[in-house]
Amino acid sequence: MSKILVVQHQSDCPPGWFGDWLLEEGCQLDVRRPDRGEPVGATPQHVGVVVLGGSPNAHDDESAPWLAAVRALCADALAREVPLLGICLGHQLLAVSVGGRSVRNPDGQQIGVLPMGWTETAGADPLLASLPAVAVQWNHDIVVGLPESVQVLARAAGGEVQAARFGPTAWGLQCHPEAGAQICAAWAEHDRGEYAARGEDVSAYVDGVRVAEVALADAWRPVATAFSRLVRSRS
């Protein structure tokens, strides 16, 4: 069975749908919680790596001291061409590991069900060729300053990087293919005060995710299937 190392930074950012789809494809998930002191180094038994999202900034080693080890994990997987997928914070950590930066989005939080702005070359990508039309976005930080070796595959309307290929078998997604309304509801509780101060109800974004759940799952499951194929090719 293909064993995938999954780095989960906090309780409310689980593997979600993406983990379920990988299990259904016959993969085995080795979920590690570095915030609880669990090691995140890959072993020869790990033939794939998924790094999930979380609240810290990718440079915030003071409040999240395990991030250096996760960046090292990303660099190692990239160098050894172990299939690697970074989601949200995972995408940002992967970007930092190759010399990019993660910064606060000057245009504010990207939140809710938003369209994907695929590039002309994305349709030939081995992981993302299904070109999901929409995705859940729930992030304050974005990736900037990527080296020329990184291929940007999708950008948001404001130009923010939504998806990128960092190497032959390494990808980053700023969006959340793993998240349905249940996961987003926990994130909304975290952001509720911020939105209430502006006279907004963040629950409206959760409702939007709930309405779009079937379309989101149909759009992103093929990506999990493609990732599982890459992993099995390493087994």
Secondary structure, 3 states (H helix, E strand, C coil): CEEEEEECCCCCCCCHHHHHHHHHCCEEEEEECHHHCCCCCCCCCEEEEEECCCCCCCCCCCCCCCHHHHHHHHHHHHHHCCCEEEECHHHHHHHHHCCCEEEECCCCCEEEEEECCECCCHHHCCCCCCCCCEEEEEECEEEECCCCCCEEEEECCCCCEEEEEEECCEEEECCCCCCCHHHHHHHHHHHHHHHHCCCCCCHHHHHHHHHHHHHHHHHHHHHHHHHHHHHHHHC
